[in-house]
């Protein structure tokens, strides 16, 4: 499928290396407008004041964890329909269930491959297009 | 006999042997009150030996954390912390910083190289379709650039180790800190129990004394705090006789 490559994306992870890896893979897919944040507390104001169309977030972060960021986005009337992909090292069943209940569109366990990230993004946007 | 090195096990054996002789003496003279009193003391020795075991464990863990050593090669990279001690948790933090810096350098090079390779590959792709006799050369160039791009992407993804190893080290650091804190709290609690029975001698480097070290109110209060500094942990352990 053809992805909406003009979508503005926010990548949130407390490790700089992971932020840059995700950004580079997104570039490789064809996305051009990518911003970065190092935890939920810095990401939320960016989301509220920006015109982002897609959020990719880690779980374990200082100040505000990814799961709380997801809940905050889903509770915000303007942001609540934003697609969210969680990319995290947390792989326990109950955590995945918790993330799903909080409202993530999909979930990737680190380490991941570029193909996995691309497939998940395609799945998310395909699902949105079908609605 | 004093050997110059404190041996808690030997001390407990000697105490029990002394109490056993007292017990035998009481039984021979049909002094049942005295016999039961000696048995109570024997029970107290058992509890105190557990207390000493905990104390030695806490001291061992604390010493290991504070004086953690790395080999000469590692020392070249690892700095001492602000207290001057090359502590375990500080060194693990340094490992995270080092790997982060290494990953950053690699990513900087990849950021500069990947777009160039992509542009070259796209240019070769366009040129090969209208290159005539040079088509084979351009096709080979395109193929090579594709492989280089793929290899660079694999190097990029491999930098993800820094995130995962960093998270693991942070968790280990947290567990070590909590373990030390919990042991100190347990030791303080055990000391309260200890004061209800006859105290054992204080540990010494070259002699065994029959006096127990009093725990100061300040030291007990310190042990209750959520986070203790390395220095205050040292002070508290010392006040408890370890």
Interface residues (C-beta under 8 A of the other chain):
Chain A: X13 X15 X16 X17 X18 X20 X21 X24 X25 X27 X28 X60 X89 X110 X111 X112 X113 X114
Chain B: X100 X103 X104 X107 X110 X111 X114 X118 X153 X156 X157 X159 X160 X161 X162 X163 X164 X166 X167
